Amino acid sequence: MRVVVDLGACEGNARCMDVAPEIFELGDDDQARVLIERPPEELRAKAEQAVRLCPRAAISLVEDR
């Protein structure tokens, strides 16, 4: 899976960082940045929770083929 943040939609609420600090950080511009674009499978639950908690639906997971 690949983690994608839509920077046009991100408001910098940092909910993703709260649940998955291994995957996300907040940049100087108050927008989420992906630290691990392809996180290991053991972080999948955290990545999925970040997707669900994002108030602007700015995070998505793209499944690898």
mmCIF file as gemmi writes it, N, C-alpha and C atoms, coordinates in Angstrom:
data_model
loop_
_atom_site.group_PDB
_atom_site.id
_atom_site.type_symbol
_atom_site.label_atom_id
_atom_site.label_alt_id
_atom_site.label_comp_id
_atom_site.label_asym_id
_atom_site.label_entity_id
_atom_site.label_seq_id
_atom_site.pdbx_PDB_ins_code
_atom_site.Cartn_x
_atom_site.Cartn_y
_atom_site.Cartn_z
_atom_site.occupancy
_atom_site.B_iso_or_equiv
_atom_site.pdbx_formal_charge
_atom_site.auth_seq_id
_atom_site.auth_asym_id
_atom_site.pdbx_PDB_model_num
ATOM 1 N N . MET Axp A 1 ? 0.836 -1.176 0 1 0 ? 1 A 1
ATOM 2 C CA . MET Axp A 1 ? 0 0 0 1 0 ? 1 A 1
ATOM 3 C C . MET Axp A 1 ? 0.877 1.234 0 1 0 ? 1 A 1
ATOM 4 N N . ARG Axp A 2 ? 0.354 2.286 -0.579 1 0 ? 2 A 1
ATOM 5 C CA . ARG Axp A 2 ? 1.041 3.577 -0.623 1 0 ? 2 A 1
ATOM 6 C C . ARG Axp A 2 ? 0.137 4.61 0.025 1 0 ? 2 A 1
ATOM 7 N N . VAL Axp A 3 ? 0.715 5.481 0.854 1 0 ? 3 A 1
ATOM 8 C CA . VAL Axp A 3 ? -0.035 6.527 1.551 1 0 ? 3 A 1
ATOM 9 C C . VAL Axp A 3 ? 0.084 7.822 0.753 1 0 ? 3 A 1
ATOM 10 N N . VAL Axp A 4 ? -1.051 8.459 0.509 1 0 ? 4 A 1
ATOM 11 C CA . VAL Axp A 4 ? -1.082 9.694 -0.272 1 0 ? 4 A 1
ATOM 12 C C . VAL Axp A 4 ? -1.847 10.769 0.506 1 0 ? 4 A 1
ATOM 13 N N . VAL Axp A 5 ? -1.284 11.984 0.552 1 0 ? 5 A 1
ATOM 14 C CA . VAL Axp A 5 ? -1.96 13.12 1.177 1 0 ? 5 A 1
ATOM 15 C C . VAL Axp A 5 ? -2.251 14.145 0.088 1 0 ? 5 A 1
ATOM 16 N N . ASP Axp A 6 ? -3.511 14.548 -0.008 1 0 ? 6 A 1
ATOM 17 C CA . ASP Axp A 6 ? -3.93 15.603 -0.935 1 0 ? 6 A 1
ATOM 18 C C . ASP Axp A 6 ? -3.654 16.938 -0.245 1 0 ? 6 A 1
ATOM 19 N N . LEU Axp A 7 ? -2.564 17.586 -0.625 1 0 ? 7 A 1
ATOM 20 C CA . LEU Axp A 7 ? -2.167 18.83 0.034 1 0 ? 7 A 1
ATOM 21 C C . LEU Axp A 7 ? -3.155 19.962 -0.221 1 0 ? 7 A 1
ATOM 22 N N . GLY Axp A 8 ? -3.924 19.869 -1.284 1 0 ? 8 A 1
ATOM 23 C CA . GLY Axp A 8 ? -4.945 20.868 -1.549 1 0 ? 8 A 1
ATOM 24 C C . GLY Axp A 8 ? -6.113 20.776 -0.585 1 0 ? 8 A 1
ATOM 25 N N . ALA Axp A 9 ? -6.327 19.603 -0.013 1 0 ? 9 A 1
ATOM 26 C CA . ALA Axp A 9 ? -7.432 19.394 0.918 1 0 ? 9 A 1
ATOM 27 C C . ALA Axp A 9 ? -6.993 19.448 2.382 1 0 ? 9 A 1
ATOM 28 N N . CYS Axp A 10 ? -5.715 19.194 2.643 1 0 ? 10 A 1
ATOM 29 C CA . CYS Axp A 10 ? -5.22 19.12 4.023 1 0 ? 10 A 1
ATOM 30 C C . CYS Axp A 10 ? -5.314 20.48 4.705 1 0 ? 10 A 1
ATOM 31 N N . GLU Axp A 11 ? -5.881 20.468 5.918 1 0 ? 11 A 1
ATOM 32 C CA . GLU Axp A 11 ? -5.978 21.685 6.735 1 0 ? 11 A 1
ATOM 33 C C . GLU Axp A 11 ? -5 21.684 7.898 1 0 ? 11 A 1
ATOM 34 N N . GLY Axp A 12 ? -4.213 20.648 8.04 1 0 ? 12 A 1
ATOM 35 C CA . GLY Axp A 12 ? -3.237 20.589 9.112 1 0 ? 12 A 1
ATOM 36 C C . GLY Axp A 12 ? -3.831 20.308 10.48 1 0 ? 12 A 1
ATOM 37 N N . ASN Axp A 13 ? -4.913 19.54 10.519 1 0 ? 13 A 1
ATOM 38 C CA . ASN Axp A 13 ? -5.532 19.201 11.796 1 0 ? 13 A 1
ATOM 39 C C . ASN Axp A 13 ? -4.674 18.248 12.62 1 0 ? 13 A 1
ATOM 40 N N . ALA Axp A 14 ? -3.743 17.575 11.996 1 0 ? 14 A 1
ATOM 41 C CA . ALA Axp A 14 ? -2.762 16.687 12.63 1 0 ? 14 A 1
ATOM 42 C C . ALA Axp A 14 ? -3.367 15.45 13.288 1 0 ? 14 A 1
ATOM 43 N N . ARG Axp A 15 ? -4.571 15.098 12.947 1 0 ? 15 A 1
ATOM 44 C CA . ARG Axp A 15 ? -5.141 13.86 13.494 1 0 ? 15 A 1
ATOM 45 C C . ARG Axp A 15 ? -4.343 12.651 13.022 1 0 ? 15 A 1
ATOM 46 N N . CYS Axp A 16 ? -3.858 12.706 11.8 1 0 ? 16 A 1
ATOM 47 C CA . CYS Axp A 16 ? -3.054 11.605 11.269 1 0 ? 16 A 1
ATOM 48 C C . CYS Axp A 16 ? -1.788 11.421 12.1 1 0 ? 16 A 1
ATOM 49 N N . MET Axp A 17 ? -1.171 12.522 12.468 1 0 ? 17 A 1
ATOM 50 C CA . MET Axp A 17 ? 0.032 12.469 13.288 1 0 ? 17 A 1
ATOM 51 C C . MET Axp A 17 ? -0.255 11.902 14.672 1 0 ? 17 A 1
ATOM 52 N N . ASP Axp A 18 ? -1.414 12.222 15.202 1 0 ? 18 A 1
ATOM 53 C CA . ASP Axp A 18 ? -1.791 11.722 16.527 1 0 ? 18 A 1
ATOM 54 C C . ASP Axp A 18 ? -1.865 10.198 16.553 1 0 ? 18 A 1
ATOM 55 N N . VAL Axp A 19 ? -2.408 9.596 15.487 1 0 ? 19 A 1
ATOM 56 C CA . VAL Axp A 19 ? -2.604 8.141 15.478 1 0 ? 19 A 1
ATOM 57 C C . VAL Axp A 19 ? -1.464 7.38 14.808 1 0 ? 19 A 1
ATOM 58 N N . ALA Axp A 20 ? -0.713 8.049 13.929 1 0 ? 20 A 1
ATOM 59 C CA . ALA Axp A 20 ? 0.359 7.353 13.21 1 0 ? 20 A 1
ATOM 60 C C . ALA Axp A 20 ? 1.591 8.249 13.045 1 0 ? 20 A 1
ATOM 61 N N . PRO Axp A 21 ? 2.248 8.603 14.156 1 0 ? 21 A 1
ATOM 62 C CA . PRO Axp A 21 ? 3.422 9.477 14.043 1 0 ? 21 A 1
ATOM 63 C C . PRO Axp A 21 ? 4.584 8.837 13.29 1 0 ? 21 A 1
ATOM 64 N N . GLU Axp A 22 ? 4.544 7.507 13.139 1 0 ? 22 A 1
ATOM 65 C CA . GLU Axp A 22 ? 5.575 6.829 12.36 1 0 ? 22 A 1
ATOM 66 C C . GLU Axp A 22 ? 5.416 7.099 10.869 1 0 ? 22 A 1
ATOM 67 N N . ILE Axp A 23 ? 4.201 7.469 10.466 1 0 ? 23 A 1
ATOM 68 C CA . ILE Axp A 23 ? 3.895 7.641 9.046 1 0 ? 23 A 1
ATOM 69 C C . ILE Axp A 23 ? 3.786 9.114 8.642 1 0 ? 23 A 1
ATOM 70 N N . PHE Axp A 24 ? 3.3 9.962 9.562 1 0 ? 24 A 1
ATOM 71 C CA . PHE Axp A 24 ? 3.008 11.365 9.221 1 0 ? 24 A 1
ATOM 72 C C . PHE Axp A 24 ? 3.747 12.342 10.125 1 0 ? 24 A 1
ATOM 73 N N . GLU Axp A 25 ? 4.014 13.514 9.572 1 0 ? 25 A 1
ATOM 74 C CA . GLU Axp A 25 ? 4.486 14.648 10.351 1 0 ? 25 A 1
ATOM 75 C C . GLU Axp A 25 ? 3.786 15.891 9.808 1 0 ? 25 A 1
ATOM 76 N N . LEU Axp A 26 ? 3.791 16.941 10.584 1 0 ? 26 A 1
ATOM 77 C CA . LEU Axp A 26 ? 3.202 18.201 10.155 1 0 ? 26 A 1
ATOM 78 C C . LEU Axp A 26 ? 4.335 19.1 9.683 1 0 ? 26 A 1
ATOM 79 N N . GLY Axp A 27 ? 4.239 19.585 8.456 1 0 ? 27 A 1
ATOM 80 C CA . GLY Axp A 27 ? 5.287 20.439 7.902 1 0 ? 27 A 1
ATOM 81 C C . GLY Axp A 27 ? 5.207 21.855 8.437 1 0 ? 27 A 1
ATOM 82 N N . ASP Axp A 28 ? 6.204 22.657 8.106 1 0 ? 28 A 1
ATOM 83 C CA . ASP Axp A 28 ? 6.234 24.065 8.522 1 0 ? 28 A 1
ATOM 84 C C . ASP Axp A 28 ? 5.046 24.844 7.985 1 0 ? 28 A 1
ATOM 85 N N . ASP Axp A 29 ? 4.449 24.332 6.92 1 0 ? 29 A 1
ATOM 86 C CA . ASP Axp A 29 ? 3.282 24.982 6.32 1 0 ? 29 A 1
ATOM 87 C C . ASP Axp A 29 ? 1.97 24.457 6.908 1 0 ? 29 A 1
ATOM 88 N N . ASP Axp A 30 ? 2.062 23.697 8.021 1 0 ? 30 A 1
ATOM 89 C CA . ASP Axp A 30 ? 0.895 23.125 8.705 1 0 ? 30 A 1
ATOM 90 C C . ASP Axp A 30 ? 0.115 22.156 7.827 1 0 ? 30 A 1
ATOM 91 N N . GLN Axp A 31 ? 0.806 21.444 6.966 1 0 ? 31 A 1
ATOM 92 C CA . GLN Axp A 31 ? 0.179 20.398 6.168 1 0 ? 31 A 1
ATOM 93 C C . GLN Axp A 31 ? 0.871 19.077 6.459 1 0 ? 31 A 1
ATOM 94 N N . ALA Axp A 32 ? 0.094 18.007 6.381 1 0 ? 32 A 1
ATOM 95 C CA . ALA Axp A 32 ? 0.624 16.678 6.66 1 0 ? 32 A 1
ATOM 96 C C . ALA Axp A 32 ? 1.631 16.271 5.595 1 0 ? 32 A 1
ATOM 97 N N . ARG Axp A 33 ? 2.683 15.645 6.047 1 0 ? 33 A 1
ATOM 98 C CA . ARG Axp A 33 ? 3.707 15.097 5.165 1 0 ? 33 A 1
ATOM 99 C C . ARG Axp A 33 ? 3.825 13.611 5.465 1 0 ? 33 A 1
ATOM 100 N N . VAL Axp A 34 ? 4.028 12.835 4.442 1 0 ? 34 A 1
ATOM 101 C CA . VAL Axp A 34 ? 4.185 11.389 4.592 1 0 ? 34 A 1
ATOM 102 C C . VAL Axp A 34 ? 5.654 11.089 4.835 1 0 ? 34 A 1
ATOM 103 N N . LEU Axp A 35 ? 5.945 10.423 5.943 1 0 ? 35 A 1
ATOM 104 C CA . LEU Axp A 35 ? 7.314 10.029 6.27 1 0 ? 35 A 1
ATOM 105 C C . LEU Axp A 35 ? 7.677 8.699 5.621 1 0 ? 35 A 1
ATOM 106 N N . ILE Axp A 36 ? 6.706 7.793 5.586 1 0 ? 36 A 1
ATOM 107 C CA . ILE Axp A 36 ? 6.914 6.469 4.996 1 0 ? 36 A 1
ATOM 108 C C . ILE Axp A 36 ? 5.823 6.267 3.947 1 0 ? 36 A 1
ATOM 109 N N . GLU Axp A 37 ? 6.167 6.478 2.692 1 0 ? 37 A 1
ATOM 110 C CA . GLU Axp A 37 ? 5.167 6.38 1.619 1 0 ? 37 A 1
ATOM 111 C C . GLU Axp A 37 ? 4.585 4.98 1.511 1 0 ? 37 A 1
ATOM 112 N N . ARG Axp A 38 ? 5.414 3.975 1.733 1 0 ? 38 A 1
ATOM 113 C CA . ARG Axp A 38 ? 4.959 2.571 1.688 1 0 ? 38 A 1
ATOM 114 C C . ARG Axp A 38 ? 5.264 1.927 3.047 1 0 ? 38 A 1
ATOM 115 N N . PRO Axp A 39 ? 4.403 2.183 4.033 1 0 ? 39 A 1
ATOM 116 C CA . PRO Axp A 39 ? 4.657 1.637 5.366 1 0 ? 39 A 1
ATOM 117 C C . PRO Axp A 39 ? 4.529 0.112 5.383 1 0 ? 39 A 1
ATOM 118 N N . PRO Axp A 40 ? 5.215 -0.527 6.328 1 0 ? 40 A 1
ATOM 119 C CA . PRO Axp A 40 ? 5.102 -1.983 6.444 1 0 ? 40 A 1
ATOM 120 C C . PRO Axp A 40 ? 3.693 -2.389 6.845 1 0 ? 40 A 1
ATOM 121 N N . GLU Axp A 41 ? 3.365 -3.618 6.584 1 0 ? 41 A 1
ATOM 122 C CA . GLU Axp A 41 ? 2.016 -4.138 6.834 1 0 ? 41 A 1
ATOM 123 C C . GLU Axp A 41 ? 1.598 -3.97 8.293 1 0 ? 41 A 1
ATOM 124 N N . GLU Axp A 42 ? 2.534 -4.032 9.218 1 0 ? 42 A 1
ATOM 125 C CA . GLU Axp A 42 ? 2.175 -3.889 10.635 1 0 ? 42 A 1
ATOM 126 C C . GLU Axp A 42 ? 1.69 -2.488 10.995 1 0 ? 42 A 1
ATOM 127 N N . LEU Axp A 43 ? 1.863 -1.515 10.096 1 0 ? 43 A 1
ATOM 128 C CA . LEU Axp A 43 ? 1.343 -0.166 10.318 1 0 ? 43 A 1
ATOM 129 C C . LEU Axp A 43 ? 0.036 0.097 9.557 1 0 ? 43 A 1
ATOM 130 N N . ARG Axp A 44 ? -0.469 -0.919 8.874 1 0 ? 44 A 1
ATOM 131 C CA . ARG Axp A 44 ? -1.693 -0.748 8.081 1 0 ? 44 A 1
ATOM 132 C C . ARG Axp A 44 ? -2.862 -0.242 8.924 1 0 ? 44 A 1
ATOM 133 N N . ALA Axp A 45 ? -3.08 -0.804 10.091 1 0 ? 45 A 1
ATOM 134 C CA . ALA Axp A 45 ? -4.218 -0.394 10.932 1 0 ? 45 A 1
ATOM 135 C C . ALA Axp A 45 ? -4.111 1.082 11.303 1 0 ? 45 A 1
ATOM 136 N N . LYS Axp A 46 ? -2.906 1.551 11.596 1 0 ? 46 A 1
ATOM 137 C CA . LYS Axp A 46 ? -2.719 2.967 11.928 1 0 ? 46 A 1
ATOM 138 C C . LYS Axp A 46 ? -2.973 3.847 10.704 1 0 ? 46 A 1
ATOM 139 N N . ALA Axp A 47 ? -2.506 3.417 9.542 1 0 ? 47 A 1
ATOM 140 C CA . ALA Axp A 47 ? -2.735 4.184 8.319 1 0 ? 47 A 1
ATOM 141 C C . ALA Axp A 47 ? -4.225 4.259 8.005 1 0 ? 47 A 1
ATOM 142 N N . GLU Axp A 48 ? -4.92 3.146 8.156 1 0 ? 48 A 1
ATOM 143 C CA . GLU Axp A 48 ? -6.37 3.134 7.91 1 0 ? 48 A 1
ATOM 144 C C . GLU Axp A 48 ? -7.11 4.019 8.901 1 0 ? 48 A 1
ATOM 145 N N . GLN Axp A 49 ? -6.665 4.037 10.148 1 0 ? 49 A 1
ATOM 146 C CA . GLN Axp A 49 ? -7.299 4.902 11.143 1 0 ? 49 A 1
ATOM 147 C C . GLN Axp A 49 ? -7.065 6.376 10.797 1 0 ? 49 A 1
ATOM 148 N N . ALA Axp A 50 ? -5.879 6.701 10.326 1 0 ? 50 A 1
ATOM 149 C CA . ALA Axp A 50 ? -5.591 8.076 9.915 1 0 ? 50 A 1
ATOM 150 C C . ALA Axp A 50 ? -6.516 8.508 8.777 1 0 ? 50 A 1
ATOM 151 N N . VAL Axp A 51 ? -6.759 7.61 7.834 1 0 ? 51 A 1
ATOM 152 C CA . VAL Axp A 51 ? -7.69 7.904 6.737 1 0 ? 51 A 1
ATOM 153 C C . VAL Axp A 51 ? -9.075 8.206 7.291 1 0 ? 51 A 1
ATOM 154 N N . ARG Axp A 52 ? -9.541 7.363 8.209 1 0 ? 52 A 1
ATOM 155 C CA . ARG Axp A 52 ? -10.888 7.541 8.784 1 0 ? 52 A 1
ATOM 156 C C . ARG Axp A 52 ? -11.007 8.819 9.604 1 0 ? 52 A 1
ATOM 157 N N . LEU Axp A 53 ? -9.955 9.207 10.302 1 0 ? 53 A 1
ATOM 158 C CA . LEU Axp A 53 ? -10.026 10.355 11.208 1 0 ? 53 A 1
ATOM 159 C C . LEU Axp A 53 ? -9.778 11.702 10.531 1 0 ? 53 A 1
ATOM 160 N N . CYS Axp A 54 ? -9.269 11.699 9.331 1 0 ? 54 A 1
ATOM 161 C CA . CYS Axp A 54 ? -8.977 12.972 8.659 1 0 ? 54 A 1
ATOM 162 C C . CYS Axp A 54 ? -10.279 13.718 8.366 1 0 ? 54 A 1
ATOM 163 N N . PRO Axp A 55 ? -10.464 14.893 8.972 1 0 ? 55 A 1
ATOM 164 C CA . PRO Axp A 55 ? -11.723 15.626 8.79 1 0 ? 55 A 1
ATOM 165 C C . PRO Axp A 55 ? -11.962 16.113 7.357 1 0 ? 55 A 1
ATOM 166 N N . ARG Axp A 56 ? -10.912 16.24 6.57 1 0 ? 56 A 1
ATOM 167 C CA . ARG Axp A 56 ? -11.046 16.723 5.194 1 0 ? 56 A 1
ATOM 168 C C . ARG Axp A 56 ? -10.909 15.611 4.163 1 0 ? 56 A 1
ATOM 169 N N . ALA Axp A 57 ? -10.796 14.364 4.624 1 0 ? 57 A 1
ATOM 170 C CA . ALA Axp A 57 ? -10.617 13.221 3.718 1 0 ? 57 A 1
ATOM 171 C C . ALA Axp A 57 ? -9.445 13.457 2.766 1 0 ? 57 A 1
ATOM 172 N N . ALA Axp A 58 ? -8.354 13.999 3.321 1 0 ? 58 A 1
ATOM 173 C CA . ALA Axp A 58 ? -7.186 14.339 2.515 1 0 ? 58 A 1
ATOM 174 C C . ALA Axp A 58 ? -6.194 13.187 2.391 1 0 ? 58 A 1
ATOM 175 N N . ILE Axp A 59 ? -6.433 12.108 3.123 1 0 ? 59 A 1
ATOM 176 C CA . ILE Axp A 59 ? -5.512 10.976 3.11 1 0 ? 59 A 1
ATOM 177 C C . ILE Axp A 59 ? -6.17 9.798 2.42 1 0 ? 59 A 1
ATOM 178 N N . SER Axp A 60 ? -5.392 9.127 1.59 1 0 ? 60 A 1
ATOM 179 C CA . SER Axp A 60 ? -5.9 7.91 0.962 1 0 ? 60 A 1
ATOM 180 C C . SER Axp A 60 ? -4.81 6.854 0.931 1 0 ? 60 A 1
ATOM 181 N N . LEU Axp A 61 ? -5.255 5.613 0.828 1 0 ? 61 A 1
ATOM 182 C CA . LEU Axp A 61 ? -4.335 4.493 0.688 1 0 ? 61 A 1
ATOM 183 C C . LEU Axp A 61 ? -4.541 3.9 -0.692 1 0 ? 61 A 1
ATOM 184 N N . VAL Axp A 62 ? -3.461 3.74 -1.414 1 0 ? 62 A 1
ATOM 185 C CA . VAL Axp A 62 ? -3.503 3.154 -2.751 1 0 ? 62 A 1
ATOM 186 C C . VAL Axp A 62 ? -2.86 1.78 -2.653 1 0 ? 62 A 1
ATOM 187 N N . GLU Axp A 63 ? -3.613 0.76 -2.968 1 0 ? 63 A 1
ATOM 188 C CA . GLU Axp A 63 ? -3.106 -0.598 -2.887 1 0 ? 63 A 1
ATOM 189 C C . GLU Axp A 63 ? -2.145 -0.881 -4.021 1 0 ? 63 A 1
ATOM 190 N N . ASP Axp A 64 ? -1.014 -1.488 -3.683 1 0 ? 64 A 1
ATOM 191 C CA . ASP Axp A 64 ? -0.041 -1.898 -4.702 1 0 ? 64 A 1
ATOM 192 C C . ASP Axp A 64 ? -0.609 -3.054 -5.496 1 0 ? 64 A 1
ATOM 193 N N . ARG Axp A 65 ? -0.21 -3.155 -6.726 1 0 ? 65 A 1
ATOM 194 C CA . ARG Axp A 65 ? -0.701 -4.226 -7.589 1 0 ? 65 A 1
ATOM 195 C C . ARG Axp A 65 ? 0.259 -5.358 -7.63 1 0 ? 65 A 1
